[in-house]
């Protein structure tokens, strides 16, 4: 059974940092593209950043210069380092794994990030 387990969310002040982690089942980690999405209350879920199995990264404008996505192959974990956080970064952050063939995809359960003073 494929699992994606996020952790690392919490409450942080504006300008602060958080690192989100997503541990991914070994069976898919080295093959799938891994992404972070987020969903603010009342809004649609949106892509934040992704990283392919070869390590190529993509960032939405909202993340450029502040967030870094990277993967640790030894730990089957993908991370999202978030710096200079803003109140508008508040939301539930989800890990997503996408089969490059477009056949399978999986979501994590989400982790809450709240940026507030």
C-alpha positions in Angstrom: 0.0 0.0 0.0 1.4 3.3 -1.1 1.6 5.9 1.7 2.6 9.6 1.8 3.0 10.9 5.4 3.5 14.6 5.9 4.8 16.4 9.0 6.3 19.6 10.0 3.4 22.0 9.9 2.6 24.4 12.7 2.2 28.0 13.8 4.9 30.5 12.8 5.2 34.3 12.9 5.5 36.2 9.7 9.0 36.1 8.4 9.7 32.8 10.1 10.5 29.4 8.6 9.2 25.9 8.5 10.3 22.7 6.9 7.7 20.3 5.8 8.5 16.6 5.3 6.8 13.9 3.3 7.9 10.3 3.7 6.9 8.3 0.7 6.6 4.6 0.2 9.8 3.2 -1.1 8.1 1.5 -4.0 7.4 4.7 -5.7 9.8 7.3 -4.3 12.6 6.9 -6.9 10.2 6.9 -9.9 7.4 9.4 -9.2 7.4 13.2 -9.5 6.8 14.6 -6.0 4.9 17.8 -5.4 3.7 20.1 -2.7 0.3 21.6 -3.0 -1.5 23.9 -0.6 -5.1 24.9 0.0 -6.2 28.0 1.9 -9.7 28.1 3.5 -12.3 28.8 0.8 -9.8 28.5 -2.0 -8.8 25.8 -4.5 -5.8 23.6 -4.0 -2.8 24.9 -5.8 0.6 23.7 -6.8 3.5 25.1 -4.9 6.5 23.2 -6.2 7.6 19.9 -7.6 10.6 17.7 -8.2 11.1 15.0 -10.6 12.8 11.6 -10.0 16.0 13.1 -11.7 15.9 16.1 -9.4 14.6 18.8 -11.7 12.5 21.3 -9.8 9.7 23.7 -10.7 8.3 26.5 -8.5 5.2 28.6 -8.8 5.8 32.3 -8.6 4.4 32.3 -5.1 7.3 30.1 -4.0 10.2 31.4 -6.0 13.0 32.9 -3.8 11.4 31.7 -0.5 10.7 28.0 -0.8 13.0 25.1 -1.6 11.9 21.6 -2.6 14.4 18.8 -2.3 14.5 15.1 -1.8 16.6 12.8 0.3 16.8 9.5 -1.5 18.2 7.7 1.5 15.2 8.5 3.6 12.5 8.3 0.9 11.5 11.8 1.9 10.7 15.0 0.1 11.0 18.3 1.9 9.7 21.8 1.4 11.8 24.4 3.2 9.7 27.5 3.6 11.4 30.8 4.5 10.2 34.4 4.8 6.7 33.1 5.4 3.7 35.4 5.0 0.2 35.3 6.4 -1.1 34.4 2.9 1.0 31.2 3.1 -1.5 29.9 5.6 -3.2 26.7 4.6 -3.1 22.9 4.5 -0.1 21.6 2.6 -0.3 18.3 0.8 2.3 16.0 -0.6 1.4 14.5 -4.0 3.1 11.7 -6.0 2.5 11.4 -9.7 3.3 8.5 -11.9 5.3 9.8 -14.9 3.1 7.5 -17.1 0.1 9.4 -15.9 -1.6 6.2 -14.6 -1.4 6.5 -10.8 -1.3 9.4 -8.3 -1.4 9.6 -4.6 -2.1 12.3 -2.0 -0.9 12.7 1.6 -3.3 13.6 4.4 -2.0 17.2 4.7 -0.3 19.2 7.3 -1.5 22.6 8.6 0.6 25.7 8.3 -0.5 28.9 10.0 1.4 32.1 9.6 0.2 34.7 12.2 1.5 37.1 14.7 
